[in-house]
Amino acid sequence: MKNVKRLFAAILTLVLVLAFSGCYTISGQKMKTVKGTYKLTSYTYTPKYERKEDYTPRTYNYIEDQEYLYEDYLIITGTNTGYYVHKEANAPAYVKEVTLSYEYNAENSSEVEYVIFNDALTVNEQSGFNKMGVTKNSLNYTKSAFDYNELLTKRPMRSEAITVRWTKVSRDTDLTYVENQLGKLKKYDYKAFGARGIYQRNAPWDIETGVVQDTPYQYFYYVIDTAENALKVTAHYALKVSPTEKVTQDFVIERISEDWGQFTIGGDLWTLEQPWGNNYYNDTDGLRTIISRVSNDISDKALQGVLDIWLPVA
C-alpha cells in the first residue's frame, strides 16, 4: 500500500511539474543588445480540453483575432523599471510602468538569459508570460501541450498550450518609438495601474453594531481610471424603484497619496483596507461603506459584463 501511495504521489508531482513548466530558446546577450523596444509578434493560447474524436479546440490568437488585435510593446531599459504598452481592438492604447529583473548566465555573468517583468497586479510572478527567454533581438516563451488522463475520472485530457514571442523593433529605451506608432498614450505609474478598475459599492453598515443599512440602489459601480493624464471616475447604478433604468454620473477624483492608498470621489475619502488589497472604505457618520474591485479591466466590454448579471432573466 505504501508503494502505491508513493507512486501516486510521484505521478501527481510529475503532472503538476509538466502543467506549470514552460520552454525557452536561449542565446544569452550583452545588456546593451538586450535593451530596447520589443513588439509582441506572436501570442497564442489553447486552453486544456478533453480529447474527443472529431473535436478541435479553439486556439486564441491575440494578435490576429479581430476581437483582440493586440499591439503590445515591452520597453527594456536595463534598469529595474521599464514600460509595457497595450493596445487592443476598440480600446485606447495605454502604457503602464513595470518592474524589470534579469537572470544571467551562470558561467558568464555578462550575458542576460532571461528578462522578467511585472506590474502592480502580478507583482513577483517569476514564470509564464512574465518571464521571457533571451535570444538576439527577440524574447520568447513556449508552453507545449501534453496528453494525460485525469487521476480520478480517467478522462483523456490535453493540457493548455501557449506561445509568446517579442521582436526587437528599436533601440529606444523610452516611449519615443511607440508614441510614433500609436500616438498619445494614457500613462499609469506602477501604483496607479494597481488601483484602476471597476469597483462595486456595497451597502453601508454601522461600525459599532455591524448592522447592514438599507440602500436605495439595485446596484452601484464605479469605473475608476487612474491614468495620470486622464483621471476619471464614472458611476453606473440603478435604483430599486426602477431596477432596469441605468444611471450614469461622472465624479471628480483626486489622488491623495502617491501610492493610491487614499483618494477622494466627489469629496468622499476612500482608504485602502490593506496593502495590495482590492477594497477601499469610507467612514461617514458612524457608517462604513466598502467599494470592492471586481475587475482591473475598465473597458466598455468589461463593464457590460459586470452589469449583465443584474439584467432580469427572460
Secondary structure, 3 states (H helix, E strand, C coil): CHHHHHHHHHHHHHHHHHHHCCECCCCCEEHHHHCEEEEEEEEEEECCEECCCCCCCCCEECCCCCCCCCCCEEEECCCCEEEEEECCCCCCCEEEEEEEEEEECCCCCCEEEEEEEECCCCCCCCCHHHEEEEECCEEEEEECCCEEECCCCCCEEECCEEEEEEEEEECCCCCHHHHHHHCCCEEECHHHHHHCEEEEECCCEECCCCCECCCCEEEEEEEEECCCCCCEEEEEEEECCEEEEEEEEEECEEECCCCCCEEEECCEEEEECCCCCCEEEEEECCEEEEEEEEECCCCHHHHHHHHHCCCCCC
